[in-house]
Amino acid sequence: MSASVWFADTVHPLLLHGLQEAGFSCIEDYQSTPQVFPYKQVEGIVIRSRFILSADVISMFPALRWIARIGAG
């Protein structure tokens, strides 16, 4: 089974395609909040700044191994 990644914000398509080519299952859900996001077993989260990834939020995802925070500046 491939690892899943939640794309919580839109990013450049190259990142999505690159992760898919590397074998990741990418879930594009730009509306859900962590509290209602149904797939708690994601290995990664890709986000810009839609919500704060506090310790409480991170603890909702027991399989989480990495976070990609996309931005500039």
PDB file of N, CA, C and O in Angstrom:
ATOM      1  N   MET A   1       0.831  -1.173   0.000  1.00  0.00           N
ATOM      2  CA  MET A   1       0.000   0.000   0.000  1.00  0.00           C
ATOM      3  C   MET A   1       0.882   1.245   0.000  1.00  0.00           C
ATOM      4  O   MET A   1       1.865   1.316   0.738  1.00  0.00           O
ATOM      5  N   SER A   2       0.528   2.220  -0.826  1.00  0.00           N
ATOM      6  CA  SER A   2       1.348   3.428  -0.915  1.00  0.00           C
ATOM      7  C   SER A   2       0.988   4.401   0.198  1.00  0.00           C
ATOM      8  O   SER A   2      -0.123   4.384   0.728  1.00  0.00           O
ATOM      9  N   ALA A   3       1.931   5.231   0.533  1.00  0.00           N
ATOM     10  CA  ALA A   3       1.695   6.252   1.543  1.00  0.00           C
ATOM     11  C   ALA A   3       0.808   7.340   0.966  1.00  0.00           C
ATOM     12  O   ALA A   3       0.884   7.648  -0.224  1.00  0.00           O
ATOM     13  N   SER A   4      -0.034   7.922   1.811  1.00  0.00           N
ATOM     14  CA  SER A   4      -0.951   8.965   1.376  1.00  0.00           C
ATOM     15  C   SER A   4      -0.467  10.331   1.828  1.00  0.00           C
ATOM     16  O   SER A   4       0.150  10.478   2.883  1.00  0.00           O
ATOM     17  N   VAL A   5      -0.762  11.322   1.005  1.00  0.00           N
ATOM     18  CA  VAL A   5      -0.407  12.709   1.293  1.00  0.00           C
ATOM     19  C   VAL A   5      -1.658  13.563   1.121  1.00  0.00           C
ATOM     20  O   VAL A   5      -2.353  13.461   0.110  1.00  0.00           O
ATOM     21  N   TRP A   6      -1.936  14.394   2.098  1.00  0.00           N
ATOM     22  CA  TRP A   6      -3.064  15.318   2.009  1.00  0.00           C
ATOM     23  C   TRP A   6      -2.567  16.657   1.486  1.00  0.00           C
ATOM     24  O   TRP A   6      -1.729  17.305   2.114  1.00  0.00           O
ATOM     25  N   PHE A   7      -3.084  17.068   0.336  1.00  0.00           N
ATOM     26  CA  PHE A   7      -2.846  18.398  -0.193  1.00  0.00           C
ATOM     27  C   PHE A   7      -3.964  19.282   0.356  1.00  0.00           C
ATOM     28  O   PHE A   7      -5.077  19.273  -0.171  1.00  0.00           O
ATOM     29  N   ALA A   8      -3.674  20.044   1.411  1.00  0.00           N
ATOM     30  CA  ALA A   8      -4.672  20.882   2.069  1.00  0.00           C
ATOM     31  C   ALA A   8      -4.793  22.251   1.408  1.00  0.00           C
ATOM     32  O   ALA A   8      -5.766  22.967   1.641  1.00  0.00           O
ATOM     33  N   ASP A   9      -3.820  22.616   0.593  1.00  0.00           N
ATOM     34  CA  ASP A   9      -3.821  23.873  -0.166  1.00  0.00           C
ATOM     35  C   ASP A   9      -3.359  23.580  -1.582  1.00  0.00           C
ATOM     36  O   ASP A   9      -2.654  22.601  -1.826  1.00  0.00           O
ATOM     37  N   THR A  10      -3.758  24.430  -2.509  1.00  0.00           N
ATOM     38  CA  THR A  10      -3.272  24.275  -3.876  1.00  0.00           C
ATOM     39  C   THR A  10      -1.798  24.662  -3.931  1.00  0.00           C
ATOM     40  O   THR A  10      -1.361  25.604  -3.271  1.00  0.00           O
ATOM     41  N   VAL A  11      -1.056  23.927  -4.720  1.00  0.00           N
ATOM     42  CA  VAL A  11       0.374  24.194  -4.918  1.00  0.00           C
ATOM     43  C   VAL A  11       0.677  23.991  -6.401  1.00  0.00           C
ATOM     44  O   VAL A  11      -0.207  23.632  -7.179  1.00  0.00           O
ATOM     45  N   HIS A  12       1.896  24.217  -6.773  1.00  0.00           N
ATOM     46  CA  HIS A  12       2.292  24.008  -8.165  1.00  0.00           C
ATOM     47  C   HIS A  12       2.085  22.534  -8.526  1.00  0.00           C
ATOM     48  O   HIS A  12       2.451  21.652  -7.749  1.00  0.00           O
ATOM     49  N   PRO A  13       1.507  22.262  -9.690  1.00  0.00           N
ATOM     50  CA  PRO A  13       1.220  20.880 -10.086  1.00  0.00           C
ATOM     51  C   PRO A  13       2.446  19.965 -10.130  1.00  0.00           C
ATOM     52  O   PRO A  13       2.302  18.748 -10.013  1.00  0.00           O
ATOM     53  N   LEU A  14       3.638  20.521 -10.294  1.00  0.00           N
ATOM     54  CA  LEU A  14       4.837  19.675 -10.333  1.00  0.00           C
ATOM     55  C   LEU A  14       5.038  18.891  -9.041  1.00  0.00           C
ATOM     56  O   LEU A  14       5.517  17.757  -9.072  1.00  0.00           O
ATOM     57  N   LEU A  15       4.674  19.489  -7.901  1.00  0.00           N
ATOM     58  CA  LEU A  15       4.822  18.778  -6.631  1.00  0.00           C
ATOM     59  C   LEU A  15       3.865  17.597  -6.574  1.00  0.00           C
ATOM     60  O   LEU A  15       4.263  16.495  -6.197  1.00  0.00           O
ATOM     61  N   LEU A  16       2.627  17.812  -6.939  1.00  0.00           N
ATOM     62  CA  LEU A  16       1.629  16.740  -6.951  1.00  0.00           C
ATOM     63  C   LEU A  16       2.077  15.609  -7.878  1.00  0.00           C
ATOM     64  O   LEU A  16       2.074  14.441  -7.488  1.00  0.00           O
ATOM     65  N   HIS A  17       2.456  15.959  -9.092  1.00  0.00           N
ATOM     66  CA  HIS A  17       2.871  14.939 -10.060  1.00  0.00           C
ATOM     67  C   HIS A  17       4.140  14.223  -9.616  1.00  0.00           C
ATOM     68  O   HIS A  17       4.270  13.014  -9.807  1.00  0.00           O
ATOM     69  N   GLY A  18       5.072  14.955  -9.027  1.00  0.00           N
ATOM     70  CA  GLY A  18       6.307  14.340  -8.556  1.00  0.00           C
ATOM     71  C   GLY A  18       6.062  13.331  -7.448  1.00  0.00           C
ATOM     72  O   GLY A  18       6.660  12.254  -7.437  1.00  0.00           O
ATOM     73  N   LEU A  19       5.186  13.677  -6.519  1.00  0.00           N
ATOM     74  CA  LEU A  19       4.876  12.730  -5.442  1.00  0.00           C
ATOM     75  C   LEU A  19       4.124  11.513  -5.970  1.00  0.00           C
ATOM     76  O   LEU A  19       4.361  10.392  -5.520  1.00  0.00           O
ATOM     77  N   GLN A  20       3.225  11.729  -6.917  1.00  0.00           N
ATOM     78  CA  GLN A  20       2.519  10.591  -7.514  1.00  0.00           C
ATOM     79  C   GLN A  20       3.496   9.672  -8.244  1.00  0.00           C
ATOM     80  O   GLN A  20       3.389   8.450  -8.138  1.00  0.00           O
ATOM     81  N   GLU A  21       4.434  10.236  -8.970  1.00  0.00           N
ATOM     82  CA  GLU A  21       5.431   9.419  -9.667  1.00  0.00           C
ATOM     83  C   GLU A  21       6.330   8.667  -8.689  1.00  0.00           C
ATOM     84  O   GLU A  21       6.851   7.600  -9.013  1.00  0.00           O
ATOM     85  N   ALA A  22       6.509   9.228  -7.488  1.00  0.00           N
ATOM     86  CA  ALA A  22       7.314   8.562  -6.461  1.00  0.00           C
ATOM     87  C   ALA A  22       6.513   7.493  -5.713  1.00  0.00           C
ATOM     88  O   ALA A  22       7.040   6.830  -4.820  1.00  0.00           O
ATOM     89  N   GLY A  23       5.237   7.328  -6.080  1.00  0.00           N
ATOM     90  CA  GLY A  23       4.436   6.263  -5.488  1.00  0.00           C
ATOM     91  C   GLY A  23       3.478   6.695  -4.394  1.00  0.00           C
ATOM     92  O   GLY A  23       2.842   5.848  -3.767  1.00  0.00           O
ATOM     93  N   PHE A  24       3.361   7.990  -4.149  1.00  0.00           N
ATOM     94  CA  PHE A  24       2.441   8.467  -3.120  1.00  0.00           C
ATOM     95  C   PHE A  24       1.024   8.560  -3.675  1.00  0.00           C
ATOM     96  O   PHE A  24       0.817   8.884  -4.844  1.00  0.00           O
ATOM     97  N   SER A  25       0.070   8.275  -2.826  1.00  0.00           N
ATOM     98  CA  SER A  25      -1.339   8.480  -3.141  1.00  0.00           C
ATOM     99  C   SER A  25      -1.693   9.877  -2.639  1.00  0.00           C
ATOM    100  O   SER A  25      -1.655  10.132  -1.435  1.00  0.00           O
ATOM    101  N   CYS A  26      -2.034  10.778  -3.550  1.00  0.00           N
ATOM    102  CA  CYS A  26      -2.263  12.177  -3.196  1.00  0.00           C
ATOM    103  C   CYS A  26      -3.750  12.480  -3.105  1.00  0.00           C
ATOM    104  O   CYS A  26      -4.512  12.230  -4.040  1.00  0.00           O
ATOM    105  N   ILE A  27      -4.145  13.020  -1.966  1.00  0.00           N
ATOM    106  CA  ILE A  27      -5.539  13.373  -1.718  1.00  0.00           C
ATOM    107  C   ILE A  27      -5.646  14.893  -1.776  1.00  0.00           C
ATOM    108  O   ILE A  27      -5.121  15.594  -0.911  1.00  0.00           O
ATOM    109  N   GLU A  28      -6.322  15.387  -2.786  1.00  0.00           N
ATOM    110  CA  GLU A  28      -6.517  16.827  -2.924  1.00  0.00           C
ATOM    111  C   GLU A  28      -7.850  17.201  -2.278  1.00  0.00           C
ATOM    112  O   GLU A  28      -8.917  16.932  -2.830  1.00  0.00           O
ATOM    113  N   ASP A  29      -7.774  17.817  -1.114  1.00  0.00           N
ATOM    114  CA  ASP A  29      -8.970  18.256  -0.402  1.00  0.00           C
ATOM    115  C   ASP A  29      -8.665  19.639   0.146  1.00  0.00           C
ATOM    116  O   ASP A  29      -7.984  19.787   1.161  1.00  0.00           O
ATOM    117  N   TYR A  30      -9.179  20.648  -0.544  1.00  0.00           N
ATOM    118  CA  TYR A  30      -8.849  22.032  -0.214  1.00  0.00           C
ATOM    119  C   TYR A  30      -9.911  22.699   0.658  1.00  0.00           C
ATOM    120  O   TYR A  30      -9.789  23.884   0.969  1.00  0.00           O
ATOM    121  N   GLN A  31     -10.940  21.969   1.053  1.00  0.00           N
ATOM    122  CA  GLN A  31     -11.995  22.546   1.872  1.00  0.00           C
ATOM    123  C   GLN A  31     -12.010  22.033   3.311  1.00  0.00           C
ATOM    124  O   GLN A  31     -12.356  22.784   4.223  1.00  0.00           O
ATOM    125  N   SER A  32     -11.645  20.782   3.529  1.00  0.00           N
ATOM    126  CA  SER A  32     -11.743  20.198   4.869  1.00  0.00           C
ATOM    127  C   SER A  32     -10.774  20.844   5.850  1.00  0.00           C
ATOM    128  O   SER A  32      -9.698  21.313   5.479  1.00  0.00           O
ATOM    129  N   THR A  33     -11.180  20.854   7.083  1.00  0.00           N
ATOM    130  CA  THR A  33     -10.284  21.218   8.177  1.00  0.00           C
ATOM    131  C   THR A  33      -9.744  19.909   8.754  1.00  0.00           C
ATOM    132  O   THR A  33     -10.302  18.847   8.479  1.00  0.00           O
ATOM    133  N   PRO A  34      -8.688  19.960   9.537  1.00  0.00           N
ATOM    134  CA  PRO A  34      -8.161  18.719  10.114  1.00  0.00           C
ATOM    135  C   PRO A  34      -9.196  17.959  10.946  1.00  0.00           C
ATOM    136  O   PRO A  34      -9.176  16.729  10.990  1.00  0.00           O
ATOM    137  N   GLN A  35     -10.090  18.680  11.598  1.00  0.00           N
ATOM    138  CA  GLN A  35     -11.084  18.045  12.453  1.00  0.00           C
ATOM    139  C   GLN A  35     -12.059  17.167  11.659  1.00  0.00           C
ATOM    140  O   GLN A  35     -12.526  16.153  12.178  1.00  0.00           O
ATOM    141  N   VAL A  36     -12.369  17.532  10.429  1.00  0.00           N
ATOM    142  CA  VAL A  36     -13.340  16.760   9.647  1.00  0.00           C
ATOM    143  C   VAL A  36     -12.702  15.969   8.503  1.00  0.00           C
ATOM    144  O   VAL A  36     -13.388  15.189   7.842  1.00  0.00           O
ATOM    145  N   PHE A  37     -11.415  16.154   8.261  1.00  0.00           N
ATOM    146  CA  PHE A  37     -10.733  15.405   7.196  1.00  0.00           C
ATOM    147  C   PHE A  37     -10.819  13.919   7.529  1.00  0.00           C
ATOM    148  O   PHE A  37     -10.383  13.506   8.603  1.00  0.00           O
ATOM    149  N   PRO A  38     -11.377  13.102   6.620  1.00  0.00           N
ATOM    150  CA  PRO A  38     -11.672  11.707   6.965  1.00  0.00           C
ATOM    151  C   PRO A  38     -10.481  10.745   6.969  1.00  0.00           C
ATOM    152  O   PRO A  38     -10.591   9.649   7.517  1.00  0.00           O
ATOM    153  N   TYR A  39      -9.365  11.119   6.381  1.00  0.00           N
ATOM    154  CA  TYR A  39      -8.239  10.181   6.237  1.00  0.00           C
ATOM    155  C   TYR A  39      -7.138  10.531   7.242  1.00  0.00           C
ATOM    156  O   TYR A  39      -6.200  11.256   6.911  1.00  0.00           O
ATOM    157  N   LYS A  40      -7.249  10.027   8.440  1.00  0.00           N
ATOM    158  CA  LYS A  40      -6.312  10.384   9.518  1.00  0.00           C
ATOM    159  C   LYS A  40      -4.979   9.642   9.412  1.00  0.00           C
ATOM    160  O   LYS A  40      -4.056   9.942  10.170  1.00  0.00           O
ATOM    161  N   GLN A  41      -4.855   8.685   8.494  1.00  0.00           N
ATOM    162  CA  GLN A  41      -3.632   7.890   8.388  1.00  0.00           C
ATOM    163  C   GLN A  41      -2.683   8.404   7.302  1.00  0.00           C
ATOM    164  O   GLN A  41      -1.868   7.638   6.788  1.00  0.00           O
ATOM    165  N   VAL A  42      -2.777   9.686   6.946  1.00  0.00           N
ATOM    166  CA  VAL A  42      -1.855  10.224   5.944  1.00  0.00           C
ATOM    167  C   VAL A  42      -0.445  10.283   6.514  1.00  0.00           C
ATOM    168  O   VAL A  42      -0.246  10.489   7.711  1.00  0.00           O
ATOM    169  N   GLU A  43       0.523  10.097   5.630  1.00  0.00           N
ATOM    170  CA  GLU A  43       1.927  10.171   6.030  1.00  0.00           C
ATOM    171  C   GLU A  43       2.462  11.590   5.903  1.00  0.00           C
ATOM    172  O   GLU A  43       3.387  11.974   6.619  1.00  0.00           O
ATOM    173  N   GLY A  44       1.878  12.376   4.989  1.00  0.00           N
ATOM    174  CA  GLY A  44       2.344  13.737   4.767  1.00  0.00           C
ATOM    175  C   GLY A  44       1.195  14.704   4.576  1.00  0.00           C
ATOM    176  O   GLY A  44       0.103  14.328   4.150  1.00  0.00           O
ATOM    177  N   ILE A  45       1.463  15.956   4.901  1.00  0.00           N
ATOM    178  CA  ILE A  45       0.516  17.037   4.665  1.00  0.00           C
ATOM    179  C   ILE A  45       1.246  18.134   3.911  1.00  0.00           C
ATOM    180  O   ILE A  45       2.335  18.552   4.307  1.00  0.00           O
ATOM    181  N   VAL A  46       0.642  18.602   2.818  1.00  0.00           N
ATOM    182  CA  VAL A  46       1.176  19.724   2.048  1.00  0.00           C
ATOM    183  C   VAL A  46       0.237  20.903   2.291  1.00  0.00           C
ATOM    184  O   VAL A  46      -0.964  20.810   2.037  1.00  0.00           O
ATOM    185  N   ILE A  47       0.787  22.001   2.780  1.00  0.00           N
ATOM    186  CA  ILE A  47      -0.024  23.149   3.159  1.00  0.00           C
ATOM    187  C   ILE A  47       0.724  24.434   2.874  1.00  0.00           C
ATOM    188  O   ILE A  47       1.955  24.459   2.857  1.00  0.00           O
ATOM    189  N   ARG A  48      -0.022  25.493   2.650  1.00  0.00           N
ATOM    190  CA  ARG A  48       0.564  26.833   2.583  1.00  0.00           C
ATOM    191  C   ARG A  48       0.276  27.531   3.911  1.00  0.00           C
ATOM    192  O   ARG A  48       1.156  27.638   4.764  1.00  0.00           O
ATOM    193  N   SER A  49      -0.965  28.007   4.082  1.00  0.00           N
ATOM    194  CA  SER A  49      -1.264  28.719   5.331  1.00  0.00           C
ATOM    195  C   SER A  49      -2.748  28.718   5.664  1.00  0.00           C
ATOM    196  O   SER A  49      -3.216  29.613   6.368  1.00  0.00           O
ATOM    197  N   ARG A  50      -3.491  27.750   5.183  1.00  0.00           N
ATOM    198  CA  ARG A  50      -4.938  27.732   5.361  1.00  0.00           C
ATOM    199  C   ARG A  50      -5.350  27.564   6.816  1.00  0.00           C
ATOM    200  O   ARG A  50      -6.363  28.126   7.232  1.00  0.00           O
ATOM    201  N   PHE A  51      -4.590  26.803   7.601  1.00  0.00           N
ATOM    202  CA  PHE A  51      -4.849  26.664   9.031  1.00  0.00           C
ATOM    203  C   PHE A  51      -3.520  26.418   9.731  1.00  0.00           C
ATOM    204  O   PHE A  51      -2.523  26.076   9.095  1.00  0.00           O
ATOM    205  N   ILE A  52      -3.519  26.594  11.022  1.00  0.00           N
ATOM    206  CA  ILE A  52      -2.301  26.421  11.825  1.00  0.00           C
ATOM    207  C   ILE A  52      -2.135  24.954  12.184  1.00  0.00           C
ATOM    208  O   ILE A  52      -3.076  24.305  12.642  1.00  0.00           O
ATOM    209  N   LEU A  53      -0.938  24.441  11.975  1.00  0.00           N
ATOM    210  CA  LEU A  53      -0.635  23.056  12.339  1.00  0.00           C
ATOM    211  C   LEU A  53      -0.068  23.036  13.761  1.00  0.00           C
ATOM    212  O   LEU A  53       1.139  22.905  13.964  1.00  0.00           O
ATOM    213  N   SER A  54      -0.952  23.168  14.720  1.00  0.00           N
ATOM    214  CA  SER A  54      -0.563  23.145  16.132  1.00  0.00           C
ATOM    215  C   SER A  54      -0.291  21.705  16.563  1.00  0.00           C
ATOM    216  O   SER A  54      -0.552  20.762  15.816  1.00  0.00           O
ATOM    217  N   ALA A  55       0.228  21.554  17.757  1.00  0.00           N
ATOM    218  CA  ALA A  55       0.480  20.210  18.298  1.00  0.00           C
ATOM    219  C   ALA A  55      -0.824  19.411  18.378  1.00  0.00           C
ATOM    220  O   ALA A  55      -0.824  18.203  18.142  1.00  0.00           O
ATOM    221  N   ASP A  56      -1.924  20.072  18.707  1.00  0.00           N
ATOM    222  CA  ASP A  56      -3.217  19.385  18.768  1.00  0.00           C
ATOM    223  C   ASP A  56      -3.631  18.853  17.403  1.00  0.00           C
ATOM    224  O   ASP A  56      -4.134  17.735  17.296  1.00  0.00           O
ATOM    225  N   VAL A  57      -3.419  19.652  16.359  1.00  0.00           N
ATOM    226  CA  VAL A  57      -3.761  19.222  15.002  1.00  0.00           C
ATOM    227  C   VAL A  57      -2.857  18.075  14.573  1.00  0.00           C
ATOM    228  O   VAL A  57      -3.337  17.074  14.042  1.00  0.00           O
ATOM    229  N   ILE A  58      -1.582  18.208  14.794  1.00  0.00           N
ATOM    230  CA  ILE A  58      -0.634  17.154  14.400  1.00  0.00           C
ATOM    231  C   ILE A  58      -0.965  15.831  15.092  1.00  0.00           C
ATOM    232  O   ILE A  58      -0.821  14.766  14.493  1.00  0.00           O
ATOM    233  N   SER A  59      -1.403  15.895  16.337  1.00  0.00           N
ATOM    234  CA  SER A  59      -1.723  14.661  17.073  1.00  0.00           C
ATOM    235  C   SER A  59      -2.942  13.939  16.505  1.00  0.00           C
ATOM    236  O   SER A  59      -3.167  12.776  16.841  1.00  0.00           O
ATOM    237  N   MET A  60      -3.733  14.589  15.660  1.00  0.00           N
ATOM    238  CA  MET A  60      -4.886  13.940  15.025  1.00  0.00           C
ATOM    239  C   MET A  60      -4.463  12.957  13.935  1.00  0.00           C
ATOM    240  O   MET A  60      -5.277  12.156  13.474  1.00  0.00           O
ATOM    241  N   PHE A  61      -3.200  13.012  13.522  1.00  0.00           N
ATOM    242  CA  PHE A  61      -2.698  12.200  12.413  1.00  0.00           C
ATOM    243  C   PHE A  61      -1.581  11.285  12.910  1.00  0.00           C
ATOM    244  O   PHE A  61      -0.406  11.639  12.806  1.00  0.00           O
ATOM    245  N   PRO A  62      -1.927  10.118  13.448  1.00  0.00           N
ATOM    246  CA  PRO A  62      -0.925   9.254  14.076  1.00  0.00           C
ATOM    247  C   PRO A  62       0.154   8.718  13.133  1.00  0.00           C
ATOM    248  O   PRO A  62       1.236   8.357  13.598  1.00  0.00           O
ATOM    249  N   ALA A  63      -0.104   8.656  11.834  1.00  0.00           N
ATOM    250  CA  ALA A  63       0.887   8.141  10.878  1.00  0.00           C
ATOM    251  C   ALA A  63       1.713   9.257  10.241  1.00  0.00           C
ATOM    252  O   ALA A  63       2.568   8.983   9.399  1.00  0.00           O
ATOM    253  N   LEU A  64       1.473  10.507  10.628  1.00  0.00           N
ATOM    254  CA  LEU A  64       2.148  11.641  10.004  1.00  0.00           C
ATOM    255  C   LEU A  64       3.657  11.564  10.212  1.00  0.00           C
ATOM    256  O   LEU A  64       4.141  11.425  11.335  1.00  0.00           O
ATOM    257  N   ARG A  65       4.392  11.660   9.093  1.00  0.00           N
ATOM    258  CA  ARG A  65       5.854  11.613   9.153  1.00  0.00           C
ATOM    259  C   ARG A  65       6.481  12.909   8.688  1.00  0.00           C
ATOM    260  O   ARG A  65       7.604  13.225   9.080  1.00  0.00           O
ATOM    261  N   TRP A  66       5.764  13.684   7.841  1.00  0.00           N
ATOM    262  CA  TRP A  66       6.354  14.920   7.342  1.00  0.00           C
ATOM    263  C   TRP A  66       5.260  15.932   6.966  1.00  0.00           C
ATOM    264  O   TRP A  66       4.117  15.576   6.677  1.00  0.00           O
ATOM    265  N   ILE A  67       5.665  17.207   6.984  1.00  0.00           N
ATOM    266  CA  ILE A  67       4.826  18.322   6.584  1.00  0.00           C
ATOM    267  C   ILE A  67       5.608  19.148   5.591  1.00  0.00           C
ATOM    268  O   ILE A  67       6.767  19.485   5.830  1.00  0.00           O
ATOM    269  N   ALA A  68       4.973  19.480   4.468  1.00  0.00           N
ATOM    270  CA  ALA A  68       5.592  20.380   3.483  1.00  0.00           C
ATOM    271  C   ALA A  68       4.826  21.683   3.555  1.00  0.00           C
ATOM    272  O   ALA A  68       3.658  21.743   3.170  1.00  0.00           O
ATOM    273  N   ARG A  69       5.468  22.720   4.043  1.00  0.00           N
ATOM    274  CA  ARG A  69       4.855  24.032   4.137  1.00  0.00           C
ATOM    275  C   ARG A  69       5.370  24.829   2.950  1.00  0.00           C
ATOM    276  O   ARG A  69       6.552  25.165   2.889  1.00  0.00           O
ATOM    277  N   ILE A  70       4.484  25.132   2.004  1.00  0.00           N
ATOM    278  CA  ILE A  70       4.849  25.820   0.775  1.00  0.00           C
ATOM    279  C   ILE A  70       4.663  27.311   0.962  1.00  0.00           C
ATOM    280  O   ILE A  70       3.628  27.751   1.462  1.00  0.00           O
ATOM    281  N   GLY A  71       5.652  28.087   0.569  1.00  0.00           N
ATOM    282  CA  GLY A  71       5.515  29.530   0.672  1.00  0.00           C
ATOM    283  C   GLY A  71       6.784  30.228   0.215  1.00  0.00           C
ATOM    284  O   GLY A  71       7.764  29.594  -0.175  1.00  0.00           O
ATOM    285  N   ALA A  72       6.738  31.521   0.275  1.00  0.00           N
ATOM    286  CA  ALA A  72       7.883  32.342  -0.099  1.00  0.00           C
ATOM    287  C   ALA A  72       8.096  33.411   0.958  1.00  0.00           C
ATOM    288  O   ALA A  72       7.167  33.838   1.644  1.00  0.00           O
ATOM    289  N   GLY A  73       9.323  33.818   1.065  1.00  0.00           N
ATOM    290  CA  GLY A  73       9.606  34.918   1.984  1.00  0.00           C
ATOM    291  C   GLY A  73      10.128  34.473   3.310  1.00  0.00           C
ATOM    292  O   GLY A  73      10.405  35.304   4.175  1.00  0.00           O
TER     293      GLY A  73
END
